Amino acid sequence: MEDEWSAFVHGASGSQATAAEPNRHDWRVVDAAFDRLTCSDCSGRLGRGPVGCPACDLAHGFRYAAIETDRSGVPPGNEHAIRGNVSVVRRPQVTSENEVLARRLLLPHLLAGLLPTTEKAQRMSSLIKRNFPAQKIHLIEQAIEETLGRHRDRSHPSKRNGSKRVIMRTDVKLYRLNQRLLAELLHAAVTDADPLEVMPPVMGPSGWTPKRRAAFVQFHEARSLSADPLETTFAITVAEQVAGAARLCPLDGQTSTAEAGVWIGRTHRGAGVGTAVFELLLNRASAQGFTTVYVSTTPDNRAVRSLLSARGVVLVPDGDALTAHIKLMTGSPGA
């Protein structure tokens, strides 16, 4: 979506003009334009507001007037399926939790050019309706694997590491944190993570208390949004929905080295999001002029250890932690 917008803006008159005439533009361009506009009723991103917001309801409906063109090399109807799934994950509050879950899990496969038949889509829908929440993610992923997996080797962009094939997701993005994204990041943390996974400890009862929510916001405002920020924080989005955060913090006395940190919401773990985020974060570090990225994890964090191992990173013991220094190709500072 961002690529479509970037290609379009060189000859465009702006987001307002695009949103005013959606029928003249590709749906991806229209979605990107809405994301750059603020709703006059709810002050959120236009078209993504709560149920009953008049301006968002109207804008959401107008999205469907935009042009829809199938990409080359994909089955007819793939673009329509992507559009429908993006519509759901952009405004999840108007759809059932089960439906949103299924759409999020299927979207990466659609973006890679696959398309389930009506029969297969109905099977996945049946699975999420008749099983308990703890089983749904596993069962849906299993159904997707069974119905689409046979085509994956031909259709998914990937990187190879020896004989192991690593699927690289294309729907994962990093956006530099701002006040609007901070509100969405807080929502993602509260609904999809434990406080101790995403922020320093705060005294008091467990869970997301008002005090702890305020501390989360203050933490990011002080470290990333102040006039003299200590680190650069990015909101991680999956299919344009905030799902976690990534950061780069210069190490004390080592201006050429940045410490990397990442947290991802529970519902997005184990689905290739971390691998995509890691690659994007290394690219950001290089573009900002860093030559080395420092990473640290714990021996029991198998997900991170597996991710780093797949990329050829060797972790070494350092007290109770496992650490590594990753050398980068340097880009243009300040990018």
N, C-alpha and C positions, 0 to 999 in steps of 0.2 A: 504494500500500500504506500509506504513511504517512498519507494523507488518510483512508483507511478506518479506521485505528487511532485517529486523532484524533477522528473522529465517534463511535467506539464507546466510548472510555474514560470519557466523561462518565457513563455508567450501568453501567460494568463494575467488577468486583472485582479486576482486575489480570491480569498476564501469566500467573501460575501457574494461576489458575482457568481462563483461556482455553485454555491448553495442556493442561490436564487433561481438558477436554471439547471437543475440536476439532469433533465432529459437531454442536455447537450453534451454531457460528459460521461466518461467511464465511471462505473460504480465505485471503483477503488479511489479515484480522484475525489469523488463526492464525499466518501467516508473520511478521507484525509482532510478535506475542507471543513467538514463538521467538527473534526477533532481540534481545529484551530479557532473555533468560534465558541463564545461563552453564551450559555442559555440566559435569556433575559428574565426568565421566571425562577429558575432554581440555582443559577450561577455555576452550574457544572458544565461539562463539555456538551455541546449541543447534540441532542438526540440520545444522550446516555442517562438522562435524569430519572428520577423516581417515577413510579406508576402514577399517572394522573397529572404530571407536569404538562400543561397544554402545549408549550413551545416544543418540548422534546418529543411528545407524541406526534405532533405535526411533522417535525423534521424527520423522525424515524419513518414515518409513512412515505415522505417524499423521496427517501433513499431508493425506493423501488421504481422510481421513474427513470433512474440512471441507466446508461447503456451497459449491456452485458455481452461480452464477446468471448467465445471459447478460445483458449490458448492453443497454439499448434502443438501437436504431439500428445494430446490428452483426449480421453473419450468425450464425445459430445455430452453436455450436461454437467461436466466436472466444474466448470466455472459457476454454474447456477448453484451447485451443491456447496461450493466454497462460500458463495455470497450468503446463502441461507445460514450456514454454520457461523460465519462471522457476525451476522445479524444477531444471533442468539447470544454469543459470548460478549458482544459489545454492550448488551443491555440485559444482563442475566436476571435482573429483578422482576422482569415481566414473564419469565418462563419457569417451569418447575425445576427444582434442583436436579432431579434425575435427567431431565432433558439437557440441561446445561452440561452436566458431567459427560454424557454421551457425545455431545457436540464437540466439547474440548478435546476429548480423546481421539475423535475421528479426524479432526481438522488437519493435523500434520500430514496424514496420509492423503487427504484430498489435495493439499498444497503440493505434494510430491507428484500429483498427476493420476492418482488412483480413484476409482469410483465403484462403490458397492452397488449391486443390483437392488431392486426394490425388495426382493425376497430376503436378501441379506440384511438390509437396513431394518426390515420388520423384525428379524430375528434378534438383532441387537436391542431394539426397542422393547421386545418381550422380556429379555434378560434383565433389564434395569427395573422393570415393573414388578417382577416377582421375587426379587432377591433383596436381602438385607443390605443396608448401606456399606458395611464392612466388606461385603463380597462383591459389590458392584464394579469397582475399578478393575479388579482382577478378571472378573467374568467378561466385562466389555473388552478389555485388552485381548483376552483370549479369543473372543469372537472376531475382533478385527484381525488378529493374527491369522486365524483360520480362513477368513473370507478374502483377505487382501494379501496375505503374506506370500503367496505363490508368485505375485507380480513384483515384489519389493526390489529384488536384485536389479530389475530392469528400470525401475522408476525412481528410486530414492537417490538424491545426491548423497555422496558419502566420502569418507576418507578411509584408507586402508592402513592397518598396522599389522604387518606380517600377514597371517592368514585370517585375522579377525577383521570383520567389516563393522565400521562405526558409522551409524546413521547420523547425519548432521541435520538438525531441524532448521527450517527456514522461517518459522513463525515467531522466533524468539528475538527480541530487540532490547537494546539498552538506551534509555533516555536519561539525560542528566536531570537530577532531582531539582524540582522547584516546589513552590508552596502548593500548587494544585496537585502535583503528583505525590507530595508528602501526605495529603489527606487520603489518597487512594492507597498509598503504601501502608498507612496505619490500618485501614480497613482490611487489607490483605493479611497483615500481621495478626490482627485480632481474630479474624475468622479462620486462619489457616496455619497458625504457628503458636508455639509456646513463648511467653515473654523471655525466658532465659535463652532461647535460641536466637533472638534478634536484637537484644539490647542488654546493657549492663544491669546487674541486679538492683532491685528497688525494695526497700524494707516494707513489710506489710503483708496482708493476706495474699495467697496465691491467686493466679489468674489475672485477667486484664481489668484491674481496678481503674477508676477514674484517675487516681494518682499515677498509676503506671502508664496509662495512655498519654497523659500530659508529659511525663518524663520522656517517653518515646519521641514525641514531637520536639521537645526542647533539646534532646540529644542531637537530632539531625539538624535542627536550626543552628545550634552552636558549632557543630563540626563541619557542616557542608553548605549552609545557607547564610552564614554570617559574612560581614564585609571582608574578613580575612580568614577564609575557611582552612581547616586543618587537613581536610581530605576531600576527594571528589566522590560523590555517591551517585549511583545510577539506579533508576527504577527498572527492574526486569519486567518486561511484558511478554506474555504468551498469547498469541492471537489478539493483540492489542488490549489485553487485560493484565493489570499489574499483579505480579505473582511473587515478588521478592525484591531483594536489593543486592547490589554489588558495589564495592568501594575500592579505591586506590588511595593509599596513604603513604606519603614519603617517609622512609625510615629516618629516625634521628641521626643526623650526621652523615647521611648517605643520600644526597639529593638525586642520584641517578638510579636509586632503587625504590620501588614502591611495594608496600605490603598489600596483598589482595585479600579481600574478604567477601564472602557470598552467603546469603541465606535464601532459600526457596521454600514456598509454602508446601505443606504436606501433600496436597492433591496433585502437585506438579512434579513430585519427586519420582525418580526411577523411570522417567519417560524421555530422557535425552536432553532435558532442559539444561542441566548442569554442564554438560559437554559443550553445548552451544554458547552458554554464558561465558565459560572459561575462554573459548576462542575469541569471543567479542571483547572480553576484558583485556586480554593480552594485546589485541589490536589497539584498544584505547590507550593502554599504557605506552606502547610504542609511539603512537601518534602524539602523546604528550611529552615525548622526549626521554622517557625512562629507558634504561638499557637492561635492567634486571627487574624481575618480579619475585618477591619473596612470598612463599606460601607456607602455612603451618596448619597441621591437623593433629588429630589424636589417633593412637593405634586402633581404637575400636570404630573409627569412622570409615567403614568399608567402602561406602559410596565414593567419598573423595579420593581414597587411596586407589580405587579402581579407575576412576576418571584420570588421575594423574599418571598412573601406570600405562594406560592406553595411549597416552601422548608421549611416553618415553621418559617421564620425569622420575628421577630416583630420589626417594625420600630418605633422609638420614636421621637417626635418633638425636634429639636435643632435649635432655631432661625427660619430662613426661610427654613431650611432643615429638612429631615427625615433621621435618622441615626440608625445604628445597629452595634454591635460587635458580630461577629460569632466565636464561639469557635471551634477549630480544633483538630483532632488527629495528633500529631506531628510525622513527618517522619524523614529521615536522613538529617541533615543539608547539604546544598550545592549541593543537588541532582539536 
